[in-house]
Amino acid sequence: MERMNVFLLYLLLLKATATSFSGLASLPMVRNDFVVERGLLTDRQLNTAVVAGRTGPGPNGLYLVSVGYFVDGMAGAAAGLMAVMTPAFLIIPLMKWVGVRAGTPRVGSAIRAVVLASAGLLLSASLPLARDAITGWFALVIVVITFVSLSFTKVDSMWLMMGAALAGVAAKLVG
C-alpha cells in the first residue's frame, strides 16, 4: 500500500467527520475514500479500526484515529485526532445559526432528509464490512443476537461487546 500525504489524510477524515451526525455515519465515506477509491485500507483493517474506536471510551467517531494510524502510522493517527477535534471548535457558531432556524419547517425537513440519507449510506457501507467479518455460523449467531438485543431491549452495547468477546474467547478455547 502506498503512503498518503498527511494533510490530504486530514482533509479526507475531516470531510467524513464534518458530514456525519453520529460517529459511524461517516463509515460509508471512509470506506469509499480509503478502501474502494484509494486502496489504502482493507475491509478487515477498517473493521479493526471501528472495533478499536468503539471499545474505548469517547465518541463513536474516534475510530477515525485508528483509520489514520492504519494509513500513515503515528502521523496518520494525529491527523485522525485533529479531524475528530476540528468540528468541536466549530459547533458553537453552528449551533447558534441552526438554533435560530431549527423551528422552521424547511430546516426540520432538511435535517430529517440528511438523517435518512445517512442511514442508507451506513447500511450500504455496513454490508461489505459484515461480509468480511462474518466468517462462519458462530459469528452469524453473535450478529443476530446482538441485532435483536439492540433492537428490542435496552441492553447497553458495551455489555453486548463484552459478551461477544467472551463468547469468541470461549469458542476458541473449546476449539
N, C-alpha and C positions, 0 to 999 in steps of 0.2 A: 504494500500500500504506500502511496505517495504522501509526502508531508504537505501540510497546508499552511499558508500564511496565517499567523495567529490573529491578525486584525480581521481578515476575512472570516476566520472561525468565529471570532467575537460577533461580527455583524450577522452571520447566519444564526447563531444561537440567540442573539438579541431579537432578531426577527421572529424566531419561534416563541420566545418569551413574551414579547410585546403583543403578539397577535392571539394569545390564548387567554382564556378566562379562568382556567384552573391548570394546575401543573401538567397533567397528562394530555390536555387538549392540544399541546404543542407536538405531541408524538407523531402525528402524520407528517407534519412539515419537517421534523427532524429526520424521520425515516426517509422521506423523499430526498432531502438535501444530502444526507450522509451515506445512505445505503444504496438508493436507486440511482441518483444522478451522478454522484462522485465516487462511489465505491470505496469510501474511506472506512466504513464500518460494515460488519456483517450483521444479520438479524440477531445472531447469538450475542454479539457484543452489545447491541442495543438493548436486548433483553436483560443482559447483565447490568448495564448502566441503570435501567429502570428499577431493577431489584435493589441495587445499591442505594439509589436515591430514595426508594420507598421504605427501606428497612431502618434508615437512620432518622433521627429527629429533624424536624424542619419542614419547609414547604414541599409539596409534591414535585415542583419543578426543579428541585435540587438534583435530579438525575442528569441535568444538563452539565453539571460539573464533571460527572463521570464520562459523559459523552465527549466533552472536551479533552479529558485525560486520555481516553482511548484514541482520539485523533492525533493529539500532539503532546502527550506527556504532561508534565507539570505546567508548562506554558499554556497548554490547552485547558487544563483544569482551572487555571487563573482566568482565562478568557471566559470559560463557562460560569465561573463565580461572578465575574463582572457583568455578564449578560443577565444573570438572575437578579443581581442587585440594582442594575440601572433603572428598571421600571419603578422600583420603590421610591426613587428620588423624584420621579415624575408624577406620582399618584396624587399628591396634594393639589396641584393645579388642575389635573384632570378631574378629580372628584368635585372640585368647585364648579367646573364647567358643566359636568354631567348632572350634578346635584340640582342645579338651577333648572335644567331641562328634563329631568327624569320623569316628571309627571305628565309630559306631553305624549299623546298617542304615537306620534311619529318616532320618538326616541324609544319608547317602550316596544314598539313593533320591531325596530331595528335590533334592539338587544335580544328579543326572542328569536329573531331570524339568525343572528350570529350564534346563539346557543345551539339551535337546531343544526346549523351547518357544522359546528364544532363536534356535535355528537356523531354526525355522519362521517366526518373526517376521522374521528377517533376509532370508529368501527372499521373503517377501511384500512387503517394502519394496524389495528389490533389483529386482524385475521392472519396476515403473513407472520406476525410475531408468534401467534398462537400455534400456527403450523410448525414453526421451528421449535417451540418449547414443548408441545405435546408429543412425546416420543413413544408412548405406549398406553395401555389401558389404565395403569396406575395414575399416570399424570392426568388422564382424562377424568378419572374419578375425582381427583383433587379439584380440577377445574369446575366440574359440575357441582360438587358440594360447596365450593366457595361461591359460585354464582348464585345458587339457591339461598345460601346463608346471607349473602349481601343483599339479595333482592327481597327476601321475605322476613328477615329478622333484624334486630338492632345490634347484632354482634359486631364489635369493633374489628376493623380489618387487621389490626395488629395481632389479635388472637388467632385469626384465620391464618395469617402468615406463619406465626409460630407453630400452630398445629400442622400446617403443611410441611414445614421444615422438619419437625419431629417425625412426621409420618415418612418423609423421604429418608431420613437417617435410619429409622426402624426398618424400612423396606430394604435398604442397602445392607444392614446388618443381618437380616433374615436371609437375604440372597435373592 
